[in-house]
Amino acid sequence: MWRFIKGFLSGGLLGLVFGFVLGIFFFPYIFPPPEASETLSRTETGELVAKGTFIQPNPNDPVHYGKGSVSVYPRTVFLGDDFEVGPGPDFHVYLVPKANIRSSEDVKDTMFVDLGRLRAFKGSQNYEIPAGVNLKNFPSVVIWCQQFGVLISPADLTFVDES
């Protein structure tokens, strides 16, 4: 009888843990946040400094992907209306002082600037750049999963000439 009770309790505990882990992983897919639709005010942001496009760094990975435009202004990073990433936990927007980011290893151990948690997996969003950041030193904007330390989508920036 004790053998049955031990087996029942350990199976129940294992099922509970496994179900909890699956729930954490699938929650953003089942209940995604609403699409963002923030606007950009030219009087608050100033002139365009740089622009880029988010890409899927590993075409063989169907979970970690991104697409859409990003524009950088003196005080704001603006993710465009066409912005979209695959859902997941604890995504953040980073300015990274390295060009051509293509793997998680390219971001680890760098002095990035965390602009905050991603507010939506789709749609336009604004992120304030802290005072004193020299944008010329940050040629990439990256969507990063802090929970698992994984690159989701990088965007290489092209700086607008000051003519």
Secondary structure, DSSP 8 states (H G I E B T S, - for coil): -HHHHHHHHHHHHHHHHHHHHHHHHHHHHHS----EE----HHHH-S--EEEEE--S-TT-SSS-EEEEEEE-SSEEEE-TT-EE---SSEEEEEES-SS--SGGGTTTS--EEEEE---SBEEEEEE--TT--GGG--EEEEEETTTTEEEEEEEEEE----
